């Protein structure tokens, strides 16, 4: 697990403290959303941009 993945999981834990979702489900949903979006344009994102996009997806889903 990379540092970005660990931080993403910590962010998910923080977001889930106020809602009914679990952190693992939220991270999985964010990854699924990114994969679906990437299929359309197949972007090549550096890790920090990928992390930022996954954070935004998680916030939207939460």
C-alpha positions as CSV (number, residue, x, y, z in Angstrom):
1,X,0.0,0.0,0.0
2,X,1.4,3.4,-1.0
3,X,1.5,6.5,1.1
4,X,-1.2,7.9,-1.1
5,X,-3.4,4.9,-0.5
6,X,-2.9,5.1,3.3
7,X,-3.8,8.8,3.3
8,X,-6.8,8.1,1.2
9,X,-8.0,5.5,3.7
10,X,-7.4,8.0,6.6
11,X,-9.5,10.5,4.7
12,X,-12.2,7.9,4.2
13,X,-12.2,7.2,8.0
14,X,-12.6,10.9,8.7
15,X,-15.5,11.3,6.2
16,X,-17.3,8.2,7.5
17,X,-17.5,9.5,11.1
18,X,-20.6,11.5,10.2
19,X,-22.3,9.1,7.8
20,X,-23.5,5.6,7.4
21,X,-20.8,4.4,5.0
22,X,-17.7,2.4,6.0
23,X,-14.2,3.7,5.0
24,X,-13.5,0.6,2.9
25,X,-16.7,0.9,1.0
26,X,-16.1,4.6,0.4
27,X,-12.6,4.0,-0.9
28,X,-13.9,1.1,-3.1
29,X,-16.6,3.4,-4.5
30,X,-14.1,6.2,-5.2
31,X,-11.8,3.7,-7.1
32,X,-14.8,2.4,-9.1
33,X,-15.7,6.0,-10.0
34,X,-12.2,6.8,-11.1
35,X,-12.0,3.6,-13.2
36,X,-15.3,4.4,-14.9
37,X,-14.2,8.0,-15.6
38,X,-10.8,6.8,-16.8
39,X,-12.4,4.4,-19.4
40,X,-13.8,7.4,-21.2
41,X,-10.6,9.3,-21.7
42,X,-7.9,7.0,-20.2
43,X,-6.0,9.8,-18.5
44,X,-2.4,9.3,-17.3
45,X,-2.4,11.0,-13.9
46,X,0.6,11.4,-11.6
47,X,0.0,9.9,-8.1
48,X,-0.7,13.2,-6.5
49,X,-3.3,14.2,-9.0
50,X,-4.9,10.7,-8.9
51,X,-5.0,11.1,-5.1
52,X,-6.6,14.5,-5.3
53,X,-9.3,13.2,-7.7
54,X,-10.0,10.2,-5.5
55,X,-10.4,12.6,-2.5
56,X,-13.0,14.6,-4.5
57,X,-14.9,11.5,-5.5
58,X,-15.0,10.3,-1.9
59,X,-16.2,13.7,-0.7
60,X,-18.9,13.7,-3.4
61,X,-20.0,10.1,-2.4
62,X,-20.0,10.8,1.3
